[in-house]
Amino acid sequence: MKSISCLYCLTLFAFGFFLSISSVVAQNCSQNNVLVERFELRDVNGNPFSSADDYELGEEVTGTLYVVLGGSNSGNAYSTKAFFNILINGSQIGGRRSVCLSELVNPTFGTAIFAANLTWNWGDLVQLNGLLVRWFTNSNSSNTCSQITEDTNKSAQCFSEPEPIIAEIPVQPSLDFDAETCDPTVNFINQTFGGKPPYTYLWEFYDGGTLLGTSNEENPTFTFPGIDTYNVSLSATDADGITNTLTKPITIPAIDIQIEVTPTRNNESTGSILVQPNGGTAPYTVSWRRTDPVGDLESVSGISTSYLIENLPFGNYEVFVTDSQGCPGYVTTFIDIATILFNRMGDIKATLFSDQRAVGLEWNTETEGDPGIFVVERAENINLEFKVLSQIESTGYSDKPVFYKYRDDKLPITGGRIYYRVKYQVNNEVDIYTELVFVDLPISESKVNWSVFPNPTIGNELTLSMKGFGYHLGEKLSISLYTANMSRNVDFIIKEEEIDLSEMIKNFPKGVIIVHLKGNNINQSLKVLKK
């Protein structure tokens, strides 16, 4: 589940970028024959957003800004021009903006008129301030928008609005949920934004096509029939009576099963699966069966914390766990063959280094015959889907222990438990596997731990930094810097923890600059203020 701190209209920020409008107020800018009714955020093609738009909160959106004019009479307004600032979450984006709304003709009332292209994150608070609209009133004049400035202009009437104006999108229902393992009672979290608050709500809870119940609460709690996947529909109606509906599947989590697998010797039944259930209510019932080749189903009851299934032959297996309340869990695994040849493996040990940037593996052979290859493997999930990290040649021909080491410095940035094993191949056969070992990494709050400093900048000095850069060492990173009026893109190969962006930023004007990073498993935007 995602937690986003910049929900639309949730918090009003203190602004330091308000336009000084003393000169505007000194003039007569209270005419109502032309005024701004609202600003709208739309998609890149100028179409209004709807509940069918599949954006996640915080996801970058490239779209457009439109203005809708109104007033008492549009028949005496020609060459109309608007001036304004754009703020996102309280920070001004780019410089002062202007847009020509009509040229030598009357402006159109009640119709959305293009004002600007804009990039923001879904759920951001987008506002405009310092709004000033000017127009000429003489239809016989050849005055154009280029002749309209913000300065005193006796031949042009004006309308001003000193207070911030929210750039609207239609009301957007959005929800999250908090579901505990094996608990059919689910807490729902309303994240609706857009439109004009206050909202009214209609929640509908479905099992397939069957309606189970409804709620009009903002953040309801609902009890489902059991542990399964259901559909939840949230309809939100804003103060203008506009309604949009979001339907989302939710899954109540079943029991989490962690397993550790030991391979079997060739033509023997010496494999095993260590089953460790998490969640639900003990005691558990553990059942298993071999699916390829097909074997009999077996089970055991009364398990409290873990159970070792022993004497297993080669093959594919299914393992089922049911808690005392009937809550299920399920996992599949594979018992491999480790044929014992001439070489014996000693203990394997995995150690997380003090800087938490690498894991050290140590193991040994008790004796060695023909030289072979050690294949170091790592799995990053409890399904034990192993991937090869490295291949290391053995010494060979020794009647004494031989010791080996390996350093894994490309750890998953997301953190969590990771598993290691080493298999020994001699003459293209799997000689033996080591035991399974694991290390618990610190769990990172973000998928990519990038930062920029100093922020705000000092002159043109700007550096991009990432802890754990070794995970992306040697990979390509595309860095884009942009504002509303300027952009620059450069590709780098990651070689060290810090990248100097001073050359990229030096020609940008003062203000907020977006730094966008894109690469293998990297997609992040950062904001920096250039002073």
C-alpha angles and dihedrals in degrees: 000000000000128000115202120190099195102064114169114271091355097119133015113217130215108254126219096178104068115145114243102242100179092114091049095049090049087063125063100268097151098094113135101194086094124023140150113258097184148324120239133201112220138173124273091273094051095255120138116254118250139182087270090071105103101212124147119220107268094022115136114253126196107201147126141269121227132186127212117206129205139162145132098288132007093180094091103045124093135172095013120194132184129205123195148140124241120220128187115197089342098309121110113240114212124330135304111317132213133183134183108233097183134004119211090330136082114275117247116251122217094013124109111248121197113253109166148336112252141183121204140144119267107262096024119138105246116191141167126214139176090041116185125171122189131183141171119241103200112094091194092057123103091210112138135194090266088067094055116093134168091249123096108295115175092193094059128065120215147202123204137187115190095183120086115265121210115230101229134219122182114274108286117204111214130170144179130187142211113218123173122213111279092353113124091196108093129189114216124210118208114218100169117154140163128055118061118310144252098076134197120210142211117191119191123188119203139188100201103308095338117104109225099182148314139232137192095197121117094232108015131186117219133185115217125203094255149318106319145098117288138176121243122194123199119190115189124192120193131209091273091058094251113146131196128176132212123194117194134174116232128192123207104220118248125210114307112229123200116193137186116202128205116194123234128241117253113283091359138100100233100121123112143190120211107208119202115179121203125195130013123070123301142261099069136196114224119201129177141175138181110242102182110059090019117249138174123281115248133180145181130198137206098049114160107181113348143351132204115218104204141185095040123162127216116294150079117304139195119208122197126191125190123183126217091270094053096258110151137216131183139191137165127214144165132239108214129197122254107186112201109228125158101312129079124201125221128208121309122217130192120198129183109222118239093252088054091227099109143024122223120214122198128182140147144203119233091214135350135214122173113012113262144170130264112216111203112207134186133193123197100194140048091255086072096229097174125207126192115252101175147340119228126188117234125229096236133197102053132135090195130069116280118203127213137187136194131184119211106198099162098080121170107264092216089069125205130121118332126187131215137193135165123215122198118218121194121176089355092301128113103252099183143322125234119233118279114263130181142197127205111224123199108267111243118220091217132041092229121033101207125148137174127218146229093028112204090036125243104226107308094331113126130150130188115214136184128184112219092026089157089079088068098033112149094010127126117255122191113207120194125187117191148157128184091278106028139039140174132186129197131173120221135185109227107241103146142014097265133050121195111229097176093109092050096049101041097090095045118105122241116281139064116339123190115222109200121191123197131175143103104343088343122115113144140138125210129188123222129181115220111205 
